Amino acid sequence: MSTGLLLALALVSVVVWIGLLLFRGGFWHCDQWIPPATEFAAWPAVVAVIPARNEAETIGFTVDSLLAQNYPGKLSVIVVDDNSVDDTAAAAGRSDRLTVVKGKPLEPGWTGKQWALQQGLTAAEDALPNAVYALLTDADIDHHPGNLRELVSVAEEGGHDLTSLMVKLRCESGWERLLIPAFIFFFQKPYPFPWVNDHSRPEAAAAGGCMLVRLSALVAAGGIHMVRDRLIDDCALATLIKRNGPIWLGLTDHTMSLRAYDDLAQIWNMVARTAFVQLNHSVLALFGIVLGMLIIYLVPLVALFVGVVLQDVVLGFAGAAALGMMIAAYAPTLRLYGQPLWRGPWLPVAAVMYLLMTISSAIQHWRGRGGAWKGRIYSKIVSRPV
């Protein structure tokens, strides 16, 4: 590559970063935090539904954290044991507020999680028939004692039909420190939380680990059945709900995911499961995202290095400018995860890793193994528009 072409690409990167910083909803600020709960004279009844497939290691912690909520209203917990081959059902524990449902075999046209949620919501009609909200949560979430109270407070005060939290993911291993903050940063970029929370804008997103949905709004939207075949089910549900009412998506630093990603393969499989789905299985979109990510994230680092080596001041300055804006944008996410600012220049490395995962996701799809997760393959499911 000639230095002239590299300079042109670096300048494109500079322009893109200016645009991202100024005109992308301030996604990088990480400022959409769930506020403290207010008080109400009466708190609505809530049923928590947890789809669980081979989650014996964490399901007990999740159930206990829900049963320990300092929520003044009625709360029932339903665990749907989705045909597990481990001791998920027994590990969920026992309580007069807990119902464990033995999952039925997967129905054609459904993804496993959505089928389990459907069964859980059906059971909820008997467990707590007067429930106003359903908390749809994963089997590996440690809910802070005030989490449900805060979620309901936001929903009630704002009239939100869907209130969701991006729980704090574990960030302890080397791979987690490299890739998890970057994952959060990359998620916020296409779905700026301020735009999601703006009732007048069409952007919709949610974080599937923790979603409080108003049951009347879910019924009005057609129910879980409407997103039965979606692998990216949280954003699909958010899109469905926001058509008829406001939604809210925010951050928390005290409700945590217990899921550990101690090696690269675990993160790789998690991303590769849905990355190509996000691109609607489009080869053109795949090519565009690869080219765009390389220009935005890798070119600045290369331009700075080549500029220093060749003593090309203009090239080096262009690379430094783009890299500086990149690090500035990434800094709030690094602070969210307690990571030092010097990890900012590693974002291009994380970007390349995620690109490789996306390409891997496409290859899996073409080989008929797209969407593989916990022994199930969803390549034959053709998602409908939400």
N, C-alpha and C positions, 0 to 999 in steps of 0.2 A: 504494500500500500504506500503510495506517495505521501509525502508530508502535506502536500496541497489538499489531497482528499481527506487526510486525517484532520486537518485544520477545519475543513468544511463541515465534517461530521461533528467535531467538537463544538463549533459554533451553533450547529443545530441543537446539540445537547444543551447548550447554554440557554437558547431560546425556549426549549421545552421546559427546563427547570424554572425559568422565570414564569412561564405560564402555569406550571403546577403550583408554585408558591403563591401566586396572586389570584388565580382564577379557577382553582379546583376546590372551592368550598372550604378552604383551610383544613383539609383532611388531616394534615400533618401535625396540627396543634395538639391532638389528643386531649381535647378539652370538654368532651361530652360525658361528664361524670354523673353517676347516679347520685342525687341529692339525699340528705337525711330525710327520714320519714316524718311526715306530719301526723297529727292525731285526728281521728274521726270518731264520731259518736258510736257508729256501728261499722264493723269491718266485714266485708263480704266473704262468704265461704269460698275456699279454694281446694281444688283437688290436684295433687301432683301426680303426673304420669311419667314413669320411667321405663322406656324400652331397654331390655337388658339381654344380650346374647353373649354367653361365656364371659361374664363380668364378676365372677366370684371374688376376685382380688379386691375390687373397689366398691361393689354395690352396698356392702354393709356400712361403709363410711358415708356414702351418699344418703342412704335412708336415715341413718342416725342424725346426720346434719339437718335433715328436713324435720324430723320429729322433734328436734331441739330448737326449732324456730320460736322466737319470742313473738309470735303472731297472735294478736288478740282474737281473731276470728276462728271459725272452724277450719280445720285442715285434715284432709285424708290423703294417704299416699298409696298409689297403686303401682306395683312392679309387674311388668309383663315379661315373664321368662320366655324369651323367644327361641324355643327349641335348643336350649343350651346343652352342651355335653359335659359341663362341669357342675359345680354345686351352687350355681347362681341363686336358685330359689331358696335353698337353706341359708345361704350367706346373707340374704336380705334381712333376716331376723324375724322377730315376732312383735306385734303390737296390736292393740285394739283399733288403732288408726291406720294399720297397714293391711292391704289386700295383695296377695300374690296370685297373679293370673297365669295359668299354664297356657302358653301360646299355641295357637292352632298352626298347622302346616301352612307355609307361605302360599298365598293365593296368586295365581298368574296375573301379571300386569302390575304387581305391587313390588316396591322395594321392602326389604325386611323391616327397617325402622318404621316406615309409614304403616305397614300392616300391624306391627306391634302397637303403635300409637292408636290406631283405629280400635283395636281390641281393648286397650286401656280406657279410652274415652267411653266405650260402650259399658264397660264395668263401672265407670264413674257414675253413670246414671243411677245405679243401685247404691253405690257406696256413699255418695253425697249428692242426692238429687237436686238440692237447692244451691249447688255450686254456681258462682258467678264467673269464676276464672278457672282455667286449667294452667298449671305450671308444667310445661313440657321440658324435661331436663334429661341430660345424659346420666349414665350409670357410673360416671367417674368424676362427679362434681362434688366438692366439699363446700356446702352453702354456709356462709357466715350467718350467725344467729339472727341478724336483722335483715337478711337478704329479702325474704318474702315481704316483710313489712315495707321495705323501701320500694320494691317493685309495685306492690299494690298502691302505695301512696302516689307514685308517679302516674300509674294508670288512671287512678280515680281523679286526681287533680287535673290531669291533662286530657281526660276523656279518651285515652289511647286504647285502641282495640288490640294492639300487640305491643308489649313492652319487653325488650330483650337486652341481655347483657353479654358483652364479650368478656367472659370470665378470664382471669389471669392464668395463662398457661404455665406449666412448669418450665423453668429455665435454669437448670443446674448443670447438666452435662455439657461437654464441649460443643457437641453438635447442636444442642438446644440453644446455647448462648449465641452461636453463629446464625441459626436459622429461625428461631421462634420470634424474636423481635422483628426480623425481616418479614415473616409471615403476617404479623399484625399490620405492619406498615403497608405491605402489598394489598392486604384486604381492604384497608381504609381508602386506598387510592381510587379504585373503581366505584366504591360506595362511601363517599364522604359522609360521615355521621351527621354533620349539620344539615346536609341536603336530605338525608333520610328522615330527619326529624322535622323538616319543613313540610307542613301539610300541603303547601301549594305546589311542591315539586313532585315529579313522578318517581324519583329514585327510591328504591325499596330494598332493604336488606335486614337480616337478623342473624343472630348467632345461635346455632341450634342447641348448644349446651344449656341454655337458660332462656326460655321464652314463656312469658306470661300472656296468655291469649284470652280475650273475653269470649266466653262460650257462645253467647248470642251472635257475636260477629262471625265466629267460625261457622256456625250453622247457616247464617245468612249468605256466607260466601260459598257454601256448598260442602263444607266439611273437609276432613283430611282426604277424603276420596278424590278431591280435585287435584291433589298433588301426590297421588298414590305412586306415581312412577318416577318421581323426581329424585335424582341422586343428590343434588344441591337443594335439599328440601327446605332448609331454613329460609333462604332468599326467595324460593318459590312461594312459600307460605306468606312471607312479608309482602310480596307483590300482589298476591291474591287479596290479602286483608286490606292493604292500603287503597285499593280501588274504592272501598266504601267507607273508610274511616282512617283516622290518624294512627301512626305508629311511632315508636321511639326506640332508639338503639344507643346504648351507652357503654361506658367503661367502668370497671371496678377493680380495686386492688386487694379486696378482702374475700371475694368468692373465687375459689381456685379450682383448676383442673388437677386431678390426681394422676392423669395419664402421663407416664414417663416415656421419654424418647431418648433412650441411652445410646442408641446407635443410629447411624445414618439410614439404615434400611427401614426403620420404623417411621421416620419422617417421610422418607421417599414414598413408601406405600400409601401413607395417608394422603399425600398430595397427588400422586399419580392416579389415585382412584377417581378423582373428579376433575382434574385439570383440563383434560381434553373435552369433557362435558361442558365446562365453562365456555369453551370456544365453539360450542354447538357442533363439534366434530368436523369443523371446517379446516381444510388444509390451507386455504388462503389466510384464514385468521391465525393459524399456527405460524405461517411464514411471517405475517405481519408482527405478531407478538415477539418472535425471535429477533427480527430485525430491529424493532423498536426498543426492546430491552437492551440489546447490545449497544445501540447508539446512546441511550439514556444513561446506562449504568457503567458499561465497560469502556467506552470510548474516552470519557474524561480521565480515567486512570491511565490509559495508554497514552493519551495526548500529553499528560503531565510528565510521564516518564520519558517519552521520546523528546519532548521539548527540553527537558533538563539535560539529557544525554547529548543532544545535538546543539544545545545552547540556542534554541529557537525560542526567543522571548514571547512572541505572539502565540505560538502553539502551546507553550507551557502555561501562559496566562489563561488561555481559553480553557485548557484542561483543568487548571486550578480553580477557575471561576465556577465551572460546572460541578466539580467535585465539592467545592465549598458549599454551594447551595444544596447539594445532595446531603451532605453531612448535617447542615443546619436543619433540613427537613426531617432527617432521621433522628435527631437529638431527642425530641420529646418522647418518642417510642423507646429509645434506649433508657431514658430516665424512668419511664413507666416500669421497665423490667430491671431497674437497678444496675444497668450496665454502664461502664465508663464511656466517655465520649470518644476515646481513641479507637473504639470498635466501629466508629462510623465509616472509615475508609474500607472496612471489610464488607460493606453492603454490596459492592459490585460482585464480590465472590459469591455471596448468598444469592444474588440475582442470577448468576450463571448456573448455580446449583438448581435453582427453581426452574430455569429454562430446560435443563436436562431432564428434570422430573416431568415437565410438561411434554417434552418429546417422547419420553418413556410412556406417558399416559396415552399418547397417540398410537404408539407402537402396540401397546397392550390392546387397545381398541381394535386395531387392524388385525390382530391375531385372535380376536374373539374372546379376549379376557378383560375387556374394559369393565370398570366398576367393581372389580373383584374385592370382596371384603368379608372376612370371617367365614370363608368357605362358600360364599355365594358369588355368582357372576351375573352381571346385569347387562351384558352386551346386547341381548336380544330385546331389551326394553327400549322402545322408541318413545321418548318423552313428548307429550303434547305441549303446545304453548299454554302458559298459565293464563 
